[in-house]
Amino acid sequence: MKTIFVMVKCDLGKAYDVADAAVAEIEQVSEVYSTSGQYDLLMKCYLPDSTDIGHFVTERLQNLAGVKDTFTIIAFKAFSPDTKAV
């Protein structure tokens, strides 16, 4: 399983519509946060190892109505109180 975070810039007034559509229509989208700054939303996505990240972002996320721009971050390892550093 791969984890990616996608920062999304939306058309003016469309951030909540994009967030609602992402969680309703795309099962790989785990969470969506509204944010301040250069981007409007931060999406956390879990992808099967076989999924091509570029195709997922360009075909699924960037095609949501109201999406203007994206910036993708690939996560390598998650750290939490439940996991120990190896």
Stockholm file with secondary structure:
# STOCKHOLM 1.0

chainA/1-86         MKTIFVMVKCDLGKAYDVADAAVAEIEQVSEVYSTSGQYDLLMKCYLPDSTDIGHFVTERLQNLAGVKDTFTIIAFKAFSPDTKAV
#=GR chainA/1-86 SS CEEEEEEEEECTTCHHHHHHHHHHHCTTEEEEEECCSSCSEEEEEEECTTSCHHHHIIIIITTSTTEEEEEEEEECCCCCTTSCCC
#=GC SS_cons        CEEEEEEEEECTTCHHHHHHHHHHHCTTEEEEEECCSSCSEEEEEEECTTSCHHHHIIIIITTSTTEEEEEEEEECCCCCTTSCCC
//
